[in-house]
Amino acid sequence: MVDPNEQPDELSAEHALRPRTLGDFIGQHRVRQQIDVLLSAARKRNSAADHILLSGPPGLGKTTLAMILASEMQAPIRITSGPAITHAGDLAAILSSLVEGEIFFLDEIHRLPRPAEELLYLAMEDFRVDVVVGKGPGATAIPLQLPRFTLVGATTRAGLLPSPLRDRFGFTAHLDFYEESELEEVLSRSAALLGLTIDKKAIAEIASRSRGTPRIANRLLRRVRDYAQVNGSNSLSHSDAKAALEMYEVDEQGLDRLDRSVLLALIERFNGGPVGLSTLAIAVGEEVETVESVAEPFLVRNGFMARTPRGRVATAAGFSHVGRTPPPGLATLFDTPTT
């Protein structure tokens, strides 16, 4: 039953949906196995686990895995991000306050300032930092010993990490997009935790539009729940799911308003391209970073758009998806040639 008087608020719901153990974590089977071995060995040695780098697109569970690591090791966790650290001194203050075995989760580690990054090298390898006192010729470096901790770095752009930093991680895991069957498992678990009754077809409908990402799947589930509550439904049906997703402008392939705006601008205003990214961003009224990091990866991954040396171009599949006829002879790397 969907009873608004019995539902937890949005924050507690979000917290409740996060898995607490590796056994509860759905998907990423290979990564889970590797991490399980790493943590089991560390527990047998009664020592902190090796430093871990988690890479992959947003919303696949990097933060959740970091929290699971802390839970499995029964250790406290400290959370911050690369952009939040503006000086090497900020990082030194955090590192010096860690306790033995603590998990230090550093999100968006590729955005760490260079001075802080260089300080991290020594901290990861020798568990010490050199605190510089004074300036100029009279400056003195005071070595400060650190407790053994586990750094868990997360990044959506592993290629931006310098080799010296990447090589200091004992284990690197890349998280892949989820299959629809795995997303259906995620949604079934989330619906049970939220106390929702949901049709299997509704679960499949939401999963198919979730872009292979659990975070998006859970967000869409909550929006479908809202739609059902407002319309007085006692359970989430397939028709509720379709109607809600159409209202929120998420189509059958998972494209949202921004994705379609980019694709339509590319096709209608620039004849399918090629066109530069900044020009395309201006055409849809968005920042370049938004188009590049939010819309473009999904459009390229699904073969609706391609990146070329001359700019972005729409593929035949992109033309067809928005109901336009592709130009004759349009050839792309993504379309299967007919014989």
N, C-alpha and C positions, 0 to 999 in steps of 0.2 A: 504494500500500500504506500502511496505517496502522500504523506501527511506533513504539511508545512510546519505544524506545531511541534513535530517530533524530530525535525531535521537539525543537525548541528550547524553552527554558523560557518561561513566560508573559510575562515582561518583554521578552525578546528577540523573541518572536513579535509582541507588540503594536507594538514598534518597527519590525519588518520590514514590517508591514502598512501603515504610513503611506506614501503616495506621496511621492516626492522631487522631482518636477517637475510643472509644469502639465499636461504631456502625459500623465502617469500618473494624474492626478486625474480620477476618473469623475464624471459628472453636473455640475450647475450650469454648463451650457454657456455661457449668457449672461455669467455672472460671470467665468468663465475667460477669455473673449474680452476683456472689458473690462480685466481685470487684466493680461493679456498685452500689450495696447496701452500701458497705463500704464507697465509695466516696460520695454518696448522703447524707449519715448520717453525714459525716464530714463537708460537705458544709453547711448543716442545722445548725450544731453547730458552724459554723464559726471557725473551728479549724483544725489543721493538722490531716491527716489520721493516723491510727495506722500503726506501722511498718509491712512491708509485705515481706514474703519470697517466692520467685518463684523458683521452682525446676523442673528439667526435662532435657532430652537430649538436646544437642546443636541444634540450628536452628529452635526451635519451637516458638520463639517470646518473650523471657524473656526481652531482651533489648527494643524491641518495646513496650511491655506492660509498662515498666518503663517510657518511653517517653510519652506514652498515659496518664499515671497517672499524670505526670506534666502538660500536656495539659488540662486534665479534671479539675484539681485543680487550673489551671491558676497560676502555681508556677514555679520558676526557678528550674533547675535540675543540680546537680553536679555528674559527672561520673568518677569513678575510678575502680580499681580492686584489689583483695587481693594481688597478686604478686607485684603490684606497691608500696605497703606499706611495707617498710622493717623495720621500727621502730615504736614504739608507738607514738613517737613525730610527725611522718608524719601524722598519723591519728588525733592527737590532733590539729595540725595546720589546717587540713581540717575542722574538726568539729567546731573549734572556729571561722571560717570565714563564716559559714552558716548563712543565714538570716531566719527570721520567716517564717515557712511554707514550706521551701525549701525541694525538693526531693533529697535525697542523695542515688545514685545508686551505689552499691558495687557489682561488678561482681566477680565471682569465690570467693565468701566469705569464702568458705571452705579452701582456701589457705592463709588466713590471719594469720600473725605471732601470737603466743600465747600472748606476752605482749600487742599487739594492740587489740587482741580479748578481753582480760580482761578489758582494758580501755573502750571498746565498751559497756560492760555490764552496767556500770554506766551511760554512755551517753544515752543509749536507755531507761533506767528505770527512772532515775532522771534528765535527761537533764543537766548533768554537768560532767566535767572532772577534775581530780586532777593533776595539773602540778607540777612535782617534780623538785625543784631547789636545786642544790648542790648534793654532794655524801657523802656516809658514814653516820656517826652519826649526822653530821650537816645538812643533807638533810631536806628540808621542802616541804610539799605538800600544794600547793596553789589551793583551789577550784575555778573553773571557770564555771560560769553559762552559759548554752547554750540556744539558742532560740529553741522553739518547732519545730522539723523537722520530716520528715518521712524517715526512712531508708528502702530502697528496696534492699534486698539481692537476688542475683541470684546464683544458684549452680547447677552443673550437678551431684553432688555426695552428696546428702543430708545426707547420712549415716555418712559422715566424720565430720558433724557439731556436736560439743559438746552439750549436752542437755541444759546447762545453757544459751547458745546463742540461740538455737532453741526455747526455751520456752519464750524468750523475744519478739518474734514476735507475733503481735496481730492476724495475719492471714497468713496461709501457703497454697500456691496453687501449685498443681502438674500439669504440662502440659503434655498431652498425645500426642502420635503420631497421625497424621491426617489420616482420611479415604480418599480414592481416590476421592470421590465425593467432599470433602472439598478442596482437592488440585486442583481439576478442577476449583472450584470457585476462588481460589487464582490466578491460572494461567490466567483465563479469565479477572480478575481485572487487573493483571499486564500487560497483552497484551494490554488492553485498555489504560492504563496509558502510555505505551511505543509507542502507536500509531500503533500497529501491527494488521494486518488482519490474523486470524489464524483459521484453520479448527477445528471443534469440535473433530474429530478423532485424530488430532495432539495433542490437549490438553489432551485427554484421554491417549495417548501414553506416553507423558511426565509425567503425573501424576502417571502412573503405575510404572515408573522407578525412582521415586523421594524419595523412602525409607520413605514415610510418613512424610517428612520434608519440610516445605515451603521454607526454605533457599535453599535447593537443587533444588526444583522445579523451583524457579526463576533463579537460576544459569543455569540450563539446558535450560530454555526458552531463555536466552540470547545467549547461544551457538547455539541453533537451528536458532535463528534470524541471527547470523553471517553466518551460513552455507547457509541460504536462500539468504542473500545479496550477498555473493561471487558467488553463482550460478545464480544470476539474477532473482530470483523468486519474483513475486509481492505480494505473500502471503505465509504464512507458511502452507504447506500442510502436510498430513499424511506421504507421502513418504519422504518429507524433514526431518520431525521429526525422522523417523526411520533411515534414512541414516546418519543424524548428530549424533544421539546417538550411532550408531554402530561405527562411526569414532572416537568418544570420548570414546569408549570401555565401554559403560554402557549397560548391557544386559537387557533382558526382566524382570528380577526380581530385577533390580537395582544394581546388583553387578558391581563394577568397577575393574580396573586392580589389585589393592591391594587385594581386597576381593578374586578374583579368584586365585591370587598367593598364598595366605594363604591356601585356600581350596585345591588347587592342590598339594602344598607342603605337606600338612597333609596326603593327600591320596596317592600320588605317592612316596614320600620319606620315609614316616613313616607308610605305610600300613593302614592309617586311624586312627593311634594313638593307645593308648594314648601317648602324647608327651608334654613336658613342654613348657610353653610359651616362655621362653628365647631361647630355642632350635629352636622353630618354627620361632621366629623373625630373628634369624641368618640365617635360611634356605632361607628366602625371602629377606634378606638384608635390613631389617628395624629395627628401634629402638623398644624395648619391649613396650614402652608407646604408640607408634603409632599403633602397632598391637592390644594392649589391649583396647585402647580407640576409635580407628577408625573402624577397621575391625571386631573385635570379637563381639561387641554388636549386630551388624546387622546380622552376620552369626548365632549367637545363637538365636536371636529373630525370625529368619525365619526358624529355624530348620535344618540348614545345618551343624551345629557344636554344640557340647555339652561340658560343663565343668564338669569334674569328679575329685574326689580326687587324681587320678593318673595322670591327665593331660587332654589336649584337645583331643577330638575324633570326627571324621566325622560321620555323621548320614547317613542312607540309602538315604535320600533326597539329602544330599550333594554329595554323589557318583553319583547319577542320574543326578544332575544338570550339572556336568562337563563331562557327557557322560561316566562314569565308572560304571561297574557292582558292586553293593555292595556284600560283602562276604555273603555266605549263613548263615542264622540265625542271621544276624545283627539285634539286638533289641535296640531301643532307646525310650526315653520318647516322641519323637516327631512323630513317625510313627504309623499310625493306623494299628492295626493287622488285617490280613485277616482271614475270616472264611471259 
